[in-house]
Amino acid sequence: MVDFVGTKMIFTVDGQAYRVDLSSVSSLLANAKDSARRSYSISPSGYGIHWPEIDEDLSIDGLIAAARLDPESAENLLLLKEQSHPKSPQ
């Protein structure tokens, strides 16, 4: 799954959600219209994403690496994970 919220791309790989700032991974995506961003295909191998309207290709590994380098992304995803799996009262 790939989704866009403002200047962020949110994607899920093997059940793990990641978020990355578009400007850190692709100026083409950062400047693209929403319709162009949402028109993508996952490569047959599953290792990349292609946006035909803007002729952009990004690797899943590269996106994951960029998301892990973004402290805001990691912090917010941890909060989302905690909200979806609240701790039991002790």
N, C-alpha and C positions, 0 to 999 in steps of 0.2 A: 504494500500500500504506500502511495505517495500522496501527500497533501501539502497545501501551501497556506500559510497564515501570515499575512503581511510580507515581510522580507525574509521569512523563515520557510524552510522546507522540512516537513516532518515525514519520516519514512520508517517503515517497519521491516526488519530482517530477522527471520527465525524467531518471531515473537518478541523481539526487543525493539523498542521505539527509540529513534534518534531524531535530533533536531539540529539543523545547521543553518547559519546565515547565508543566504544566497550569494551575497557579495564576496564571501570568502571562498566560494567554490566555482562560481561562473558569472562573469559580467553579463553574458548573454541571457542567462536565466533571470538575473537580477533586474535587467531592463526589459524583459519580455512582458507582453500582455498576459493577463491571467489565462485567457483561452489558449495561448501558446504553451504556457507552463503546464496546463492540465492535459495537453495532447502529447502523451509520451508512450513509449513501449519499453517493456523489459526485454533485454536480449534473450534469445533462446537458451543460452547457457545460464542465465540468471545472474551474471556478473556485472551487468551494466544497464544503464537507462539511456534511451535515445529520445530526443525531442526533435521531430522532423521539421516543424515549422521554423525553428531557429538553427537547425543543423548542429545540435549540441549532443555530445556523448560524455557521460560521466560514469566512472566505475563505482560499484557498490563499496569496494574496499576503500577507495579514496574518500567517499562520502562519510563512511564510518570513521575514518581517521580524522577528518575535519570536524565531525561532531564531537569526538573525544577531546579535541584540542580546545573546544569552546567551553570555558568554565560556566558560562550562563546556561548553556545547553545541558550540561551534565547536572547542574544544580536543579534546574527546573524539571528534568526528567525524573530525578530522584523523588522530588515532591509528588509528581504525577503517580509514580509507582507506589509511594506510601499511601496516597489517597485511594488508589484502586485496591490496595491490600492493607486495610487498617490493622493495626496491632490489636490483639485481644486484651481486654482489661485484665489486670492481674489481681 
